[in-house]
Amino acid sequence: SDGGRDQSGNLGSLQDKDQVTFSLKNVSKLDYDNLIKENKKQKEMISLLEEQFQVTKGIKWDKASIDRTAQRILKQYDSTYSVQDLSENLTSLYGYLKNNPDTNTDEVHSVVTAMSKSVLEHSRKLDDAMYQEYKELRDRIRGTRLTLSDADKADLDRAGGYHQFRRDNFGRLNLTNQGIPVDVFYQELQTLYPEFFAGEEIAHPADQLIRIAEVLDTIRPVYVNPYGMNLDEAAGVLANELLESYVDIPQAKPTYADRELQKRKKLKLEYQKKIREIKAEYKAKYEEKLKEVNRQNILNIRKIQEQLKKTAAADRETIKKLERQVERLKKYNQNITHAKTAAMSVSPVTSVSVPVKKSDSSVPMKQVISEAPSYVEAAKQYGTIPKGESPVRDVAVPAQTGENARVRQFARTAIEAGATPDGMISEFEREILNGAFDYNPISDKTAQREAELTLSKKGFDGALKQWKGALKNQKAASKDDIVLAEKLYVQAAKEGNYKLAMELAAEIAEEGTRAGQTVQAMRLLNKMSGEGQLVYIERTVDRMNQDLKSRREKGKAPYLEIPQEMKETLLQSKTREEIDRAAEDIYRQLASRLPVTFADKWNAWRYLSMLGNPRTHVRNLTGNAVFLPAVKMKNLIATGLEHVYRKAGGEIERTKAFRATKESLDFAKKDYEIMADIIAGGGKMNPSDVIRDYQKIFPFKTLEKARKFNFNALEAEDRIFLKRYYVSALAGYMTANQIDPNAFVSQQILERARNYAIQEAQKATYRDASKVAGMLQHLSKTNSALGLLVEGVLPFKKTPVNILKRGVEYSPAGLLYSLTMGAKKVKTGKITAAEYIDSIASGLSGTVLFALGALLQSLGILRGGEDDDKKKEQFDRNMGYQPYSLQIGDISYTIDWLAPSSLPLFVGARVFETLTEEQEDYSVSSFAEDLQMIAEPVLSLSMLSGLNDTLSSVSYGDNGISDIAANVLASYFGQAVPTLFGQAARTVDGTRRTTYTDKNMDIPSDLQYFFQKNQNKIPAASMLSQPYIDLWGREDTQENILIRAFENFVSPGYLNAVETSAVEQELVFIYEETGDAGVFPSKAAKYFQVDGQRKDLTAQEYTMFAKAKGQKAYSLLWEMMATQAYREASAQEKAELIADVYEYATVFGKTQVSAYSTNGWKAKALQADQNGESVVEVILNRKRG
């Protein structure tokens, strides 16, 4: 036989492990005895295998199945190993197991591991990650014409000469006789790609050209072995997989009965269970051994460090030797940490290809290392920061710790410094890995170029002066300003100016917060050490002292300082909890010394007055809750679209899953507790805000408690939904991307998941950054007059703006925008495919609401906006109908407060209404006009009442600017009258009240309106105001106090009973027949002419006039509509008769409040009325005559 095989291909007579291994084809040798020890559970596994084989003794294996298994394994592991060799080895293995009932566990596993390692050694995977990432660099180099002087060309001899170098790099480098000098181009590359070109100083153009070629070699695609760093561990995993596959291989000619087949299945399950147990036991033993080695290495490191301290500084050779020993031990320990992560993994280690700098001038190599690198691995993966001048110690500092996380230069400077004790080095390394020295430069290319130009023209000092000037500006720094500051920060850190670097970091964090980049700023602050936090807080204190300067000069404010002992506590804090606690103590101490101004008290009172009432909290909760279904529908649609897009071959980062795993949900819930402050956009982002939050504004304890309780309650309500959205989004992202929270999760992946989840949570609760809201906020603080205008019209800025944004996004308008402009954005790379799909899903979700609105309108359940005919709208309101409401039977209930969900709903209702009216005339332009009305319901929100009142004053006022100014002032100061008082007043008083400006009084009308409007908000005082009189001269009352209390304190919408009489139904019919709005009654005028003189009615006279006019009109219409003459008249004739009734009713009302007299038929009607005769007959006879 060949190599011990029998004619069946089995290892018939081989009993020895070495014989087995020798007989396997193309298999590596291993020191198996040290890899695996005797294990009782493995023996049990072999016993199960033996029992299984007894059933099939003497039966050949199905060769095709073994071949398929071999092919599957090689494909799964990207291996070029021979399919035939692996198939024959598997056949030999199974034969060996069958023919050796007393097989030793170690022997079996050593044989299988040898086979596995040989397979893995042939694994090859094309890694083009860096090639794709640096496409722009490749294009820039290839597209730039470069020239080299003749003298410099001669220096390329070591690269084979200029012409050979040019031929070798043809298609990659564009070398010509006329072009940009190499050294000029190299300086540009140093600025744009410092990770490749800003390390060691290369001055000679020929060397620079060689370096450019080396970089191009570094980023080219290469084939790598993804298991190279963890070959033994991966081989162990594959060995178990090969043993498991043994159970699934069918026999060539099965002859046993079903009973034996069931027994085989049972044995398979038992076998797989044993495999899992063995894996777990291997892992536990392996980790325990590694821990022991790790502990011993740490002890050795400490001994060597103690020896270092005792060694004289002059004995540099001994110091270097000891330091190398420490580095080796550290590296070994970090490799142990990595091995623990990778060992016994159920899937191959995810790897990336990166350049590793070599000491000679040859092209840099490629290595494969695992993501989430340890300190040493980070240095290997991303290269190291070059040494500084005369370093006390040589410690490799990685240039990056992640794909977008570059390490600051001052990290290396600090480690090299003689002032840094040896014992701190490990702490520095840990902080570097934790990201304390990371920075993420803003990627906006235009801003980057602008910053580079500024630095080039003005130099470092000039650019720094420009940045400091931007800080003095009252408005937040622009994106260009922040990019310039980041450039300065990098330069300061590169030059080792640690103090300036820390100062710039604090400034960038503060300005990022002011500019609305709160999440990014918060993350930067969370990475700061105690020293960094102190710099940040001190900057805030300096700014506050500057603001208090004028008041301090008058003796009205103290000079704010941080007590020295508190500074020391913060500086000595190590953990994040200690740093936060120390910073919070400082905030509280500063808050206790910060003087409370009248403006502070006034603004606190204003917002408490507007928000401190039960209805606000009910609306906040229900408004958030109602938007949930729309968001869930959007996510379901987007999940399906992402799946379809990916199936079609599109490249996309999945963000959603139909159903998140329990593990992901549990992880997301815990992660929310860590990220809650960042998600809410509050807390530690802005120290000045935190300090003011700790301030005691009101001296009265009850009032101060009420202020804080109301604010905290609103925050807690929002956080209910923030948590729900964040947990759902984070868990969905992790599930979609198959991220196991129980395994190691790299920081970069977690950051991407968190970023996405934060954005989703903030958008769904209207807390996302808004440029419009930011601009309004800036305007309100620019100067007193402008601030008064903005605050009077828009006391709330971000929420209504974002509600409108969501309403548009969740509508057909948003869908059309996504399909047009959104498609362009995704093509140009401004948004990702996932963001594009999300916007389409939002539009589709809103379109469903749009269709629902059209359906409800067709059923008469939903009522849209106001009627274009103002008299018709006024008449509808008089009957009890309300715009933006649900109409169920005779009950009308407003739902405009449901925005943004209600916005597409009402647009759908309007489109259906317009389509019904215009029918064939309805066009695309009609549809576009209807879509433009989407914002109308937002104006009816209470938070926009100031804006609504201002627009009304412009529409109906006569004096333009003065009307606006008066309305803004009234709105601003009216905000200080508690809404709660108004709710109480309307509950106590069952009669609806109104305002009336009396021209007979010397008080300006605007002032009268202001006082009366706010008088109506005060319990009992509201009863002094005039009652509201409707078109038929009736007061509007609600007798049931419980209903009044519910409507005012609890109900988020307004409830009305719709009451229509036969008279009103007839008027609507005549209007529909004639289109004449004159058939509807009008409100009573506030003045009229008496004997040629204008009479301005007092408040009491107006009430009497409105009652008399309305009641007389209603009674006469009722009487006239019952006559035969009216019933026989045409629609047009009826409209004329109705107009005569209104004319007489007006005359009658005037006579009740003045000495008004008339002539003609109206005089006859008055006389008849006084005599108790029929006025209707007078009107009918006039028409007959």
Secondary structure by P-SEA (a helix, b strand, c coil): ccccccccccccccccaaaaaaaccccccccccccccccaaaaaaaaaaaaaacccccccccaaaaaaaaaaaaaaacccccaaaaaaaaaaaaaaaaacccccaaaaaaaaaaaaaaaaaabbbbbaaaaaaaaaaaaaaaabbbbbcaaaaaaccccccaaaaaaaaccccccccccccaaaaaaaaaaaccccccccccccaaaaaaaaaaaaaaacbbbbccccccaaaaaaaaaaaaaaaccccccccccccaaaaaaaaaaaaaaaaaaaaaaaaaaaaaaaaaaaaaaaaaaaaaaaaaaaaaccccaaaaaaaaaaaaaaaaaaaaaaaaaaaacccccccbbbbbbbbbcccccbbbbbbbccccaaaaaaacccccccccccbbbbbbccccccbbbbaaaaaaaacccccccaaaaaaaaaaaccccccccccaaaaaaaaaaaaaccaaaaaaaaaaaaaccccccaaaaaaaaaaaaaaaaacaaaaaaaaaaaaaaaaaaacaaaaaaaaaaaccaaaaaaaaaaaaaaaaaaaaaaaaacccccccccaaaaaaaaacccaaaaaaaaaaaaaaaaaaccccaaaaaaaaaaaaacccaaaaaaaaaaaaaaaaaaaaaaaaaaaaaaaaaaacccccccccccccaaaaaaaaaaaaaacccccccccccaaaaaaaaccccccaaaaaaaaaaaaaaaaaaaaaaaaaaaaaaaaaaaaacccccccccaaaaaaaaaaaaaaaaaaacccccaaaaaaaaaaaccaaaaaaaaaaccccaaaaaaaaaaaaacaaaaaaaaaaaaaaaaaccccaaaaaaaaaaaaaaaaaaaaaaaaaaaccccccccccaaaaaaaaaacccccccccccbbbbcccccccaaaaaaaaaaaaaaaaccccccaaaaaaaaaaccccccccccaaaaaaaaaaaaccccaaaaaaaaaaaaaaaccccaaaaaaaaaacccccbbbbbccccccaaaaaaaaaaaaacccccccccccccccbbbbbbccaaaaaaacccccbbbbbbbbcaaaaaaaaaaaacccccccccccccccccccbbbbbcaaaaaaaaaaaaaaaaaaaaaaaaccccccccaaaaaaaaaaaaaaaaaaaaaaccccccccaaaaaaaaaaacccaaaaaaaaaac
